């Protein structure tokens, strides 16, 4: 985390993962189940929970989507269980690896 050590924040571009395969998006559905949030809101909140991230630049489809994304900052942060499950999915190579190409 060199940015944090330098006192700098990162800009997360396109945190909603629009290029994920439908099967990978389905595996992430636990982030929205029984939580009154969309997957896009959950993904945005996940990125915002990282203290190194200063801001995000998500792709916005329309005004309704913008309003939903703006509400994401008021949602609860991801739980430790969420983070563990995401790490397990990434380790299982289900399309969630950081180096995936579009």
C-alpha positions as CSV (number, residue, x, y, z in Angstrom):
1,X,0.0,0.0,0.0
2,X,2.5,2.6,-1.1
3,X,-0.2,5.2,-1.7
4,X,-1.4,5.0,1.9
5,X,2.2,5.2,3.2
6,X,2.7,8.3,1.2
7,X,-0.6,9.8,2.5
8,X,-2.2,9.7,-0.9
9,X,-5.6,8.3,-1.9
10,X,-6.4,6.2,-4.9
11,X,-9.2,6.8,-7.4
12,X,-11.1,3.6,-8.2
13,X,-12.2,3.7,-11.8
14,X,-15.1,1.5,-12.9
15,X,-15.6,-0.4,-9.6
16,X,-18.9,-2.0,-10.7
17,X,-17.2,-4.7,-12.8
18,X,-19.4,-4.4,-15.9
19,X,-17.3,-6.8,-17.8
20,X,-17.7,-9.7,-15.4
21,X,-19.3,-12.7,-16.9
22,X,-22.9,-13.3,-15.8
23,X,-21.9,-16.4,-13.8
24,X,-19.3,-14.4,-11.8
25,X,-21.9,-11.7,-11.1
26,X,-24.3,-14.4,-9.9
27,X,-21.6,-15.7,-7.5
28,X,-21.5,-12.1,-6.0
29,X,-25.2,-12.0,-5.5
30,X,-24.7,-12.8,-1.8
31,X,-23.7,-9.2,-1.4
32,X,-27.2,-8.0,-2.2
33,X,-29.4,-10.8,-0.7
34,X,-31.5,-9.8,2.2
35,X,-29.7,-6.4,2.4
36,X,-31.9,-4.0,0.6
37,X,-29.1,-3.1,-1.8
38,X,-28.2,-3.7,-5.4
39,X,-25.1,-5.5,-6.5
40,X,-23.7,-2.2,-8.0
41,X,-24.3,-0.5,-4.6
42,X,-22.6,-3.4,-2.8
43,X,-19.6,-3.3,-5.1
44,X,-19.3,0.5,-4.8
45,X,-19.5,0.2,-1.0
46,X,-16.9,-2.5,-1.0
47,X,-14.5,-0.2,-2.8
48,X,-15.3,2.8,-0.6
49,X,-14.6,0.6,2.5
50,X,-10.9,0.5,1.6
51,X,-9.3,3.4,3.5
52,X,-6.8,3.9,0.6
53,X,-9.6,4.8,-1.8
54,X,-10.2,8.5,-1.9
55,X,-13.0,8.5,-4.5
56,X,-14.6,6.4,-7.2
57,X,-15.5,6.9,-10.9
58,X,-18.3,4.5,-11.6
59,X,-20.1,4.2,-14.9
60,X,-23.6,5.6,-14.5
61,X,-26.4,4.5,-16.8
62,X,-29.1,7.0,-15.9
63,X,-30.3,9.3,-13.2
64,X,-31.9,6.5,-11.3
65,X,-28.7,4.6,-11.3
66,X,-26.8,7.7,-10.1
67,X,-29.3,8.1,-7.2
68,X,-28.8,4.4,-6.2
69,X,-25.0,4.7,-6.4
70,X,-25.1,7.9,-4.3
71,X,-27.0,6.1,-1.6
72,X,-24.2,3.4,-1.4
73,X,-22.1,5.5,0.9
74,X,-24.8,5.3,3.5
75,X,-25.0,1.5,3.4
76,X,-23.2,-0.7,5.9
77,X,-19.6,-1.6,5.1
78,X,-19.0,-5.2,4.0
79,X,-18.7,-7.7,6.8
80,X,-15.6,-9.8,7.6
81,X,-17.6,-12.7,6.2
82,X,-18.2,-10.9,3.0
83,X,-14.5,-10.2,2.6
84,X,-13.6,-13.8,3.4
85,X,-16.1,-15.1,0.8
86,X,-14.7,-12.7,-1.8
87,X,-11.2,-13.9,-1.1
88,X,-12.3,-17.5,-1.5
89,X,-14.0,-16.7,-4.8
90,X,-10.9,-14.9,-6.0
91,X,-8.7,-17.8,-5.0
92,X,-11.0,-20.2,-6.8
93,X,-10.5,-18.1,-10.0
94,X,-14.2,-17.5,-10.7
95,X,-13.6,-14.4,-12.8
96,X,-12.9,-12.1,-9.8
97,X,-9.1,-11.9,-10.1
98,X,-7.5,-8.5,-10.1
99,X,-5.6,-9.1,-13.3
100,X,-8.5,-10.1,-15.5
101,X,-8.5,-8.4,-18.9
102,X,-11.7,-6.8,-20.3
